[in-house]
Amino acid sequence: MVEIKNPLYATMSLSTQTLHASKHLHETPEVTPAIGVTTTFLYKKDSMEANNYGASQRYVYSREGRPNTTQVESTLSTVMEGHAVVFGSGLTAALAILLHYKPKKVAIGESYFGIRRVLAQYSAVAGNVQVVGTECGFEGVDLVWLESPINPTGEIKDISCYALRAHAAGAKLVVDATLAPPPLSYPFRQGADVVIHSASKYLGGHEDLLAGVVVSRGAAMAEDLRRTRSALGLGAGSLETWLLQRSLATLSVRVVQQAKTAARLVALLESFRRCAVSTACHVPSAADLALGRRLAAVRHASLQQVSCAEAQHPNGFGAVFSVYFASKTQALFVAKQLRLHSFATSLGGVHSLVDWRHAMDATSEPTMLRVSIGLESFDDLAADWRQALTALDAHECASKL
């Protein structure tokens, strides 16, 4: 496939890129590209060659490529500052990376449990794959897999530090930046070799599509990934890629607003927790205790003291954070008591969600709730947390009578 990026948009703002970066691939008069549902495409009658469907894009069979996929990959390539390849899910995207690099020793830190399952499947086929932590030395490591921000806490790792360590050991660095898409982070600027996203989350943003994206620095790796996608049938469907293109148009306004609201809510919840603690200078009121004494911890990048924060996240942190309680019972009570946070898994959508992660991932602490902030107003979400925490306190006090 020929180059699908249009250099005209490389230096434009994110909001302009998401709206216009794939326009050179549109061959029909619709302002919004149509969904193409065909599985096969006409040959030229005189030569049995594939027809040109815009900017020298030629299609024969949809498993190999289709206009909707090419259009969204063009937009993502510009937005992500690399060469994007779309897959049917984030996990199939992860598998494609492993099949490309064929590592024998992988260093991986805190990460989504699904990635470790993919690693196990890859190891079963490749055989003899050693998996170590990212805090260990990287001697003999082929691939370093770094999640930043981390699911479920939303805390960040210093990508540039890991890039230096990985490259010094001759390894490649893959950064899973699902929780902080542009404009919140651009991992290639910190030295990443490959960036991966579960596009079902912030890139999709509306809880209505399943897809994954791998972004490479060079076009050669992207072409190899497309060959793997075609050979194994790992691609996303026309509806999913069309929905993803639609969602990208609002990426900058969605993600920035979600990040701002999350940071404010994290600060509020942390203030509740701290105000419930007695110190030499502060004696908690009854209201302070009702709101904060059940909160054991709040974790998010905005509460970290890390030197990389400003350079790595110039436009804010992700909108996912974790809240810890003293018991599993308290955590579940709050999850069910919240009214504007849907009690459901996943993250990154326009609706705020609260998830008891222990149900999906047994390694997650049962006292923890993962919170994903959507596009509701801060005031309404704050009031929702106030009523849920107050109800928890009243319930706990009544149970002691």
C-alpha positions in Angstrom: 0.0 0.0 0.0 1.3 3.5 -0.8 1.7 6.2 1.8 -1.7 7.2 3.3 -0.6 10.2 5.3 -1.1 13.6 3.9 1.9 15.8 5.0 -0.2 18.9 4.6 -1.8 18.3 8.0 1.4 17.3 9.9 1.8 20.6 11.7 -1.8 21.6 12.1 -3.7 21.4 15.4 -5.2 18.1 16.6 -8.8 19.3 16.1 -8.0 20.1 12.5 -6.1 16.8 11.9 -9.0 14.7 13.2 -11.4 16.4 10.8 -9.3 16.7 7.7 -6.3 14.4 7.6 -8.0 11.7 5.5 -9.8 14.0 3.1 -7.5 13.1 0.2 -8.8 9.6 0.4 -12.5 10.6 -0.1 -13.8 9.7 -3.5 -17.5 10.4 -3.0 -19.3 13.8 -2.6 -20.4 13.1 1.0 -18.9 15.4 3.6 -18.9 12.4 6.0 -17.5 9.3 4.4 -19.9 6.5 3.9 -19.7 3.0 5.4 -18.6 0.5 2.8 -19.9 -2.9 3.6 -18.7 -4.9 0.6 -16.3 -7.8 1.0 -14.9 -7.7 -2.6 -14.0 -5.1 -5.2 -14.2 -5.0 -9.0 -11.1 -5.7 -11.1 -10.4 -3.6 -14.2 -11.9 -5.5 -17.1 -9.0 -4.9 -19.5 -6.1 -5.9 -17.1 -7.4 -7.8 -14.1 -5.8 -5.2 -11.9 -7.4 -3.6 -8.9 -9.1 -0.3 -9.5 -7.7 2.9 -8.0 -10.0 4.1 -5.2 -8.3 7.4 -4.4 -4.7 8.4 -3.9 -3.6 5.2 -5.5 -5.4 3.0 -2.9 -6.3 -0.3 -4.6 -8.6 -2.8 -3.1 -9.4 -6.4 -4.0 -10.7 -8.1 -0.8 -11.8 -6.5 2.4 -9.6 -8.7 4.7 -6.6 -7.1 3.0 -8.0 -3.6 3.0 -11.0 -1.4 2.6 -11.6 2.4 2.2 -13.0 2.9 5.8 -9.9 1.2 7.3 -7.5 3.2 5.1 -9.3 6.5 6.0 -9.1 6.0 9.7 -5.5 4.8 9.5 -4.6 7.9 7.7 -6.2 10.1 10.4 -4.6 8.1 13.2 -1.2 8.2 11.5 -1.2 12.0 11.4 -2.6 12.3 14.9 -0.2 9.8 16.5 2.9 11.1 14.6 3.6 7.6 13.1 2.2 4.9 10.9 -1.1 3.4 12.3 -2.6 0.0 11.7 -6.1 -0.8 13.0 -7.0 -4.2 14.4 -10.2 -5.9 15.6 -9.3 -5.2 19.3 -6.5 -4.0 21.5 -5.5 -7.6 22.3 -5.2 -8.6 18.7 -3.1 -5.5 18.2 -0.9 -6.7 21.0 -0.5 -10.1 19.5 0.5 -8.6 16.2 3.3 -6.7 17.9 4.6 -9.9 19.4 4.4 -11.7 16.1 6.4 -8.9 14.5 9.2 -8.7 17.0 9.2 -12.4 18.0 10.8 -11.7 21.4 12.3 -14.4 23.5 12.5 -12.3 26.7 9.9 -9.7 27.5 10.0 -7.2 30.4 6.5 -6.0 31.4 5.4 -4.0 34.4 2.0 -3.1 35.9 -0.5 -3.7 33.0 -3.9 -4.8 32.0 -4.3 -8.5 32.7 -5.5 -9.2 29.1 -2.0 -8.3 27.8 -0.5 -11.0 30.1 -3.0 -13.5 28.7 -1.9 -12.6 25.1 1.7 -13.0 26.2 0.9 -16.5 27.5 -0.8 -17.4 24.2 2.2 -16.2 22.3 4.6 -18.1 24.6 2.6 -21.3 24.1 3.2 -21.0 20.3 6.7 -19.5 20.2 8.0 -21.5 23.2 10.7 -20.6 25.7 9.6 -17.0 26.2 10.9 -15.5 29.5 8.8 -12.8 31.1 10.4 -10.5 33.7 9.4 -7.2 35.4 10.3 -3.8 34.2 12.1 -2.9 37.4 14.6 -5.7 36.8 17.7 -5.3 34.7 17.1 -5.5 30.9 20.0 -7.9 30.1 18.9 -10.2 27.3 15.5 -8.5 27.0 14.1 -8.1 23.4 11.0 -6.2 24.2 10.0 -3.9 27.0 6.2 -3.4 27.4 5.3 -0.3 29.4 1.8 0.8 30.3 1.6 4.5 31.0 -0.8 5.7 32.4 -1.4 2.5 34.3 -4.7 0.8 34.4 -6.4 1.0 36.9 -4.8 3.8 38.9 -4.1 6.3 36.1 -0.6 6.9 37.5 2.3 7.4 35.0 5.7 6.0 34.4 8.7 8.0 33.0 8.7 6.9 29.4 12.0 8.5 28.5 13.7 6.7 31.3 12.4 3.3 30.2 13.3 4.2 26.6 16.9 4.9 27.6 17.1 1.6 29.6 15.6 -0.4 26.8 17.7 1.0 24.0 20.9 0.6 26.1 20.1 -3.1 26.3 19.2 -3.4 22.6 15.5 -3.8 23.3 12.5 -2.2 21.7 10.0 -0.2 23.8 6.3 -0.6 23.4 4.1 1.9 25.2 0.5 1.2 25.8 -0.9 4.8 26.0 -4.6 3.8 25.9 -5.4 5.9 29.0 -3.8 9.1 27.6 -4.3 9.6 23.8 -3.4 12.8 22.0 -3.4 15.6 23.1 -2.6 14.2 26.5 0.5 12.3 25.5 2.8 11.6 22.5 5.0 8.7 23.5 7.2 8.8 20.4 8.5 12.2 21.7 9.8 10.4 24.8 11.6 7.6 22.8 8.9 4.9 22.4 9.5 2.6 19.4 5.9 1.5 19.1 2.6 2.8 20.6 -0.5 0.8 21.1 -4.0 1.8 22.0 -7.2 0.0 22.7 -9.3 2.1 20.4 -12.4 0.8 22.2 -11.6 3.3 24.9 -10.8 7.0 24.4 -10.2 6.9 20.6 -13.7 5.4 20.2 -15.0 7.2 23.1 -18.7 6.3 22.9 -18.8 2.7 24.2 -19.9 1.4 20.8 -17.0 -0.1 19.0 -14.2 -2.7 19.5 -10.8 -2.0 17.9 -7.1 -1.7 18.5 -4.4 0.5 17.0 -0.6 -0.1 16.6 1.5 2.9 15.7 5.0 2.3 14.4 7.7 4.9 13.8 8.4 3.6 10.2 6.2 2.5 7.3 8.0 -0.9 6.9 6.8 -2.2 10.2 3.3 -1.0 9.4 3.3 -2.9 6.2 4.4 -6.1 8.0 1.6 -5.6 10.5 -0.9 -5.3 7.7 0.3 -8.6 6.2 -0.1 -10.3 9.6 -3.6 -8.7 10.0 -4.6 -10.1 6.6 -3.1 -13.5 7.1 -4.8 -14.1 10.5 -8.0 -12.1 9.9 -7.3 -9.7 12.7 -8.9 -6.6 11.1 -11.8 -4.5 12.3 -15.0 -4.4 10.4 -16.3 -1.5 8.3 -18.8 -0.3 10.9 -16.1 -0.3 13.6 -13.6 1.7 11.5 -16.4 4.1 10.4 -17.4 4.6 14.0 -13.8 5.2 15.0 -13.4 7.8 12.3 -16.5 9.5 13.5 -15.2 9.5 17.1 -11.8 10.9 16.3 -13.5 14.1 15.0 -14.3 15.0 18.7 -11.2 13.5 20.3 -9.6 16.7 21.4 -12.6 18.3 23.0 -13.7 15.1 24.6 -10.4 14.0 26.1 -9.3 17.4 27.4 -12.6 18.0 29.1 -12.6 14.5 30.7 -9.1 15.1 31.9 -10.0 18.4 33.5 -13.0 17.0 35.3 -11.1 14.0 36.5 -8.3 16.1 38.0 -10.8 18.2 39.9 -12.7 15.2 41.1 -9.5 13.5 42.3 -8.5 16.7 44.2 -11.9 16.8 45.8 -11.9 13.1 46.9 -8.3 13.5 48.2 -9.4 16.6 50.2 -12.2 14.5 51.7 -9.8 11.9 52.8 -7.3 14.3 54.3 -9.9 16.4 56.0 -11.1 13.3 57.9 -7.7 12.9 59.5 -6.9 14.5 62.8 -3.7 16.5 63.0 -2.2 19.1 65.4 -3.7 21.8 63.2 -7.0 20.2 62.3 -9.9 18.5 64.1 -12.3 16.9 61.6 -16.0 18.0 61.8 -18.8 15.5 61.6 -19.3 16.4 58.0 -15.6 15.9 57.3 -15.7 12.4 58.9 -18.9 11.5 57.0 -17.3 12.2 53.6 -13.8 11.1 54.1 -13.2 8.6 56.9 -14.1 5.6 54.7 -11.6 6.6 52.0 -8.3 4.7 52.4 -6.5 6.2 49.3 -7.0 8.0 46.0 -4.5 7.2 43.2 -4.0 9.3 40.0 -1.2 10.9 38.1 -2.2 14.3 39.4 -1.3 13.2 42.9 2.2 11.8 41.9 5.3 13.8 42.4 7.2 12.9 39.3 9.7 15.0 37.3 8.5 13.7 33.9 4.9 14.9 34.3 5.0 18.3 32.5 7.0 17.1 29.5 5.1 13.8 29.1 1.7 15.2 29.7 1.6 18.9 28.7 -2.2 18.9 28.3 -3.2 17.0 31.4 -3.4 13.5 32.6 -5.9 10.7 31.8 -9.4 10.6 33.2 -9.1 7.3 35.0 -8.2 7.0 38.7 -8.7 4.5 41.6 -10.4 5.0 45.0 -9.6 2.6 47.8 -11.8 1.8 50.9 -11.2 -0.1 54.1 -13.2 -3.1 52.9 -14.7 -4.8 49.9 -18.2 -4.2 51.3 -17.6 -0.5 51.4 -16.3 -0.4 47.9 -19.3 -2.3 46.5 -21.7 -0.2 48.5 -20.4 3.0 46.9 -20.3 1.5 43.4 -24.0 0.7 43.7 -24.9 3.9 45.4 -23.4 6.2 42.7 -26.1 7.5 40.4 -24.2 9.2 37.6 -21.4 6.7 37.3 -22.7 3.6 35.6 -21.6 0.4 37.5 -19.9 -1.3 34.5 -16.5 -2.3 33.2 -14.4 -0.5 30.5 -13.3 3.1 30.4 -12.7 6.1 28.2 -16.3 6.8 27.1 -18.5 9.8 27.3 -20.4 8.2 30.3 -18.7 8.1 33.7 -18.2 4.5 34.9 -17.2 2.9 38.2 -15.8 -0.6 38.1 -15.0 -3.1 40.9 -12.0 -4.5 39.1 -11.6 -7.6 41.4 -14.6 -9.2 39.6 -12.6 -9.2 36.3 -9.1 -9.4 37.6 -8.4 -11.4 40.7 -5.0 -9.6 41.2 -6.8 -6.3 41.7 -7.5 -5.3 45.3 -11.1 -6.1 46.4 -11.2 -2.7 48.2 -10.6 -0.7 45.1 -12.9 1.0 42.6 -11.7 2.1 39.2 -13.3 5.3 38.1 -13.5 6.5 34.5 -14.8 10.1 34.1 -17.0 11.0 31.1 -18.5 14.3 29.9 -21.0 15.0 32.8 -20.4 18.2 34.6 -17.9 18.3 37.5 -20.6 19.8 39.9 -23.0 16.9 39.2 -20.3 14.2 39.6 -19.0 15.8 42.8 -22.6 15.9 44.2 -22.9 12.2 43.2 -19.8 11.3 45.2 -20.9 13.4 48.2 -24.3 11.6 48.4 -22.7 8.1 47.9 -20.0 8.7 50.6 -22.6 10.2 53.0 -24.9 7.3 52.4 -22.0 4.9 53.1 -21.2 6.6 56.4 -24.9 6.6 57.5 -25.1 2.9 56.6 -22.0 2.0 58.5 -23.1 4.0 61.5 -26.6 2.4 61.5 -25.1 -1.1 61.3 -23.2 -0.5 64.5 -26.4 0.3 66.5 
